[in-house]
C-alpha cells in the first residue's frame, strides 16, 4: 500500500498515512482536528522484490538465459528446423 503525505492548511502539520489507492483522501488533521488536510505531491518510493531487480544480479560473469549463436536452436542437432533459424532438414 502506498504512503501518502498530507499537509494541514490550518496548522501546517505534516502527516503521513498508509492507505489503499481506492481509499478516500483524509480530510481531518490529527493535530488540530480541522478538516483542512491537503494531499501532497511527492516522489514515490517502492521496493522491487525478486531476482533480476537489483544491480548485483547483472554484474559480470555469464548472463543466464541469453541465446547465443551456439545454443539458440533447440533442434540444431535434429533433422528438423524450429522455423526461427537457418537450421534446416537435410
Residue pairs with C-beta under 8 A, 6 or more apart in sequence:
1 18
1 19
1 20
1 21
2 18
2 19
2 21
2 44
3 16
3 17
3 18
3 45
4 16
4 17
4 18
4 19
4 25
4 26
4 39
4 40
5 14
5 15
5 16
5 39
5 40
5 42
6 14
6 15
6 16
6 17
6 25
6 26
6 37
6 38
6 39
6 40
7 13
7 14
7 15
7 37
7 38
7 40
8 14
8 15
8 29
8 31
8 32
8 34
8 36
8 37
8 38
9 34
9 36
9 37
9 38
10 29
10 32
10 34
10 36
11 29
11 31
11 32
11 34
13 29
13 30
13 31
13 32
14 40
15 26
15 29
15 30
15 31
15 37
17 26
19 26
25 37
25 39
26 37
26 39
27 35
27 36
27 37
28 34
28 35
28 37
29 35
29 36
29 37
48 54
51 57
72 85
73 81
73 82
73 84
73 85
73 87
74 82
75 81
75 82
75 87
76 85
76 87
79 89
79 90
80 89
81 87
81 88
81 89
